[in-house]
């Protein structure tokens, strides 16, 4: 089985003109095509390209031999269509993680209790009222307790600060490790392509518009594409659409394949 995979990025008018002159197909055309499913997609392909082979012709690729594999052609396709990578999400700063940790309901309650405790510890009732409440010895004892009353509130605040800092640091460490692992997987993971009539293994980030990919059961599709040839092909799109039922793909029913879906043997 093989499919024609493509990724696109938006271009300005000048870029679109140069692109259409060379490939006779703009990134916007490909994006709008990938938004269609079933009969709508088949109708669009027939109206605009004739058939899947016509789409390959527009993209200057062969459905049998694939791209010629020349570095100049690969770089030009990357420049005009974009690379097959998802831009990494901007990592959260340590201060953002601290702020998120502070949103915990339990910590908010402790913060309010600490502030109230500190406020009461620094509040001094009128002198006349204090003298009428007890003898001299009792007054000295009350004054000592009042002077040390701030310790309880400060201890609560200090505990909250420690919990927040530890939580934020753990989240920051986990996020850093996850990004490192994800980057390593993306760099090492490869996929089977046909270039120059030869079956080769290429890193997923190096897949470009017009590449012909060979897929087998269990593969996770690395890019959006159109089915060229297949036999009893079923796709698991549950990670994308939430549908648990597998979707049958064929040239005469629904040839559109989505990145992130997996091939099922059921």
N, C-alpha and C positions, 0 to 999 in steps of 0.2 A: 504494500500500500504506500501511496505517496501523496503528499499534499503540497500545495504551494503556499508558503508562509509569508506574511508580510506585516511590517510595522510601519507606521507613518507618523510624521510630525508636521505641524502646520508650517507653511512657507508663505513668504510675501509674494506679491504679484510677479516680480522678476523671477523668483525661484520657480514659481508655478509655470511660467512661460518656458523657461529652459527645460524644466522637467517634462512638460507635455511634449515638447519638440523631440525629446530623446526617447521617452518611454511611452508617450501617448496615453498616459494615465497619471492622474494627480493623486497626492496623498488623500485629499478630500474625497475623491472617488472611491478609494479603497476603504476609507473609514465609513462612508455611507453604505457601502456594500456589506461590510461586516455587521452593520446594525440590522440587517434583514435576515429572515429565517424562512425555511420551507419554500413554498411556491413563490413568495415575493422575491427571494434571493435568486431562484432559478430564472424567473422572468427578467430580473435586472441583468443577469449575466447574458441571457439570450438577446436582449434588446441592445445592450451596450457593447458586448464582446463576441456575440455569436454562440460561443461555448467556452468551456474551460481552456481549451487550446488557444482560443482567441485572446483570452486574458493573459496567458503565458506569452503570446506574441507581443502584446502591448507592453509587457514588462521585460521584453528582450531576454527571455529564458526559454529553455527547451523542457517540455514535460518529461522527456526521456533522459537526456544527458545533463539537465540542470544548467547552472551557470558555468562559464568557462573557468572560473576560479582565479582569474587574473587579479592581482592586488589593486590595480588601478580601477577596475570595474567595481570591486568590493568597496573600496574607499568612496567612490562616487555615489554608490547606492546608500552608504551610511550617511554621507553628507546631505543628500537630497531627501531621503526618507527618514533618517534617524536610526539610532542603534536599537537593538533588541534588548534593552535594559529598562528597568523601572527606576526612575530617579529615587535615591534613598530619602526617606523622610528625615527632616531636620531633627537631630537628637535634642531631647529636653535638657536644659541646663540644670545644674545642681539646685539653684534657687527655685526653679519651677517644681522640681521634685519635692523640695522642702514645703512649698506652698500646698502641693497636693496632699502631702502627709498631714498638714495642719487641718485639712478638711474633715478628718475623722471625727465623728460625733462624740465619741468618748473623750477625745482630747479637747474638743471645744467646751464640753461640760467642765472638765478639769481647769481649763483656762479661766472660765467665768468664775468658778469657785475660788481660784487663787487670787483673782483680782478683787473679788468681794472680801476675801480674808485680809488682803493687804490694806484695802480701804478701811476696814473696821479697826485694824491694828493701829492705824495712825489717827483714828478719830478719838478726840478727848472730850468727854462730856463736861458740862459746866462745873466749876469748882464747888459751888453751893450744893449741887446735887450729890457730888462725891462725898462731901463732909457729912451729909445727912444719912448716908448709906451705911456707915459703920464706924468703928473706933479707929484710933491712930494706927495700931498694928495692922489692922485689916487694910487700911489705906495704903500702907507701904507695900504689903503683899500684892495688892491689886495693881499698883504702879509697876512692880517688877514683872508681873504677868503681861501687862500692857506693853512694856518695852520689848519683851521677847515675843509678842504676838505676831510680828511680821515674819518670823522664821517659818511658820507653818505655810503661809502663802508663798514665800520664796522657795521653799522646798518643793511645793507642787509645781511651780513654774519651771524649776530646774529639772524636775523629772520629765515634764512635757518636752522641754528642749532636748534632752537626751534621747527620748523616744523618737522625736521627729528627725533628729540628725542621723540616728542609726538607721531608721527606715529609709530616709532619702539616700543614704550612702549605699545601702543594700540594693535599692532599685537602680541606682546609677551603675553599680557594678554588674548587675544582671543585664541591663540594657547594653552595656559595653561588650560583654561577652557574647550576647546574642548577635549583635551587629558584626562582630568579628567572625563568628561561626557562619552567619549568612553570607558574608562576603567571600569566605573561603569556599563555601558550597557553590556559589555562583561562578567562581573562577575555575573550579575543578570540574563541574558538571558538563558533560558533552552530549551531543546528539548526532544521529546518523543523517548525513546529507548526501546528495548526489551532485557532484561538481565535475565537469569535464568528462562525464560518463563513468566516473569512478566513485565508489561508495567510500566515504571518509567520515571520520569523527571530528566534529567541530564544537568548540565551546559555544554555549547557548548565546552568549553576548555577541558572538561573531556571526550569527544568523542574520541575513539581510533580505530585503524585499526581492522576490524572484527565486529564492532558494527552493529546491525540491527536497523534501524530507521524507525519509522512510520511517514509518512508525509501526510499532507492533503492540500486541496486547500488554497492558500494564504500563505503557509509557505515559508520561505526563506531558501534554502538548506544550512546547516552549514558546509558541507564538500563534497568533490568529492565522487562519489559512482557509483554503478551499480544497476540497477533496478532488483528486485527479483520478485515482483508481482505488477501489476497495472491494472487499467481499465480506458481507454480513458484519458490517462495522457498527458497533454500539459504543456510545460515549457516555461516561458518567459526568454529568454537569452539576452534581449536587453541591459542590463547593462554590459554584457560581450562581446558581438559580435556586438552590434549596430543594429542587425536585429529586426525590429518591429514585424514580423510574429512569432507566437508561434510555437514551435517545438514539434511535437508529439513524445512521447517516448513509446516504447514497447519492449518486449523481442525479437521479431523477426525482428525489424527494427532498433532501436537505443536505447540500454539500458543505455547509458552513461549519468550520471547526473553530473553537474558542480556546485561547490560551488559558492554561490552568486546568482544563478538563483532562480526564484520563480515559484511556481505551479499556473497555471491559470485554471479557471473554464470555460473559453470561448471555 
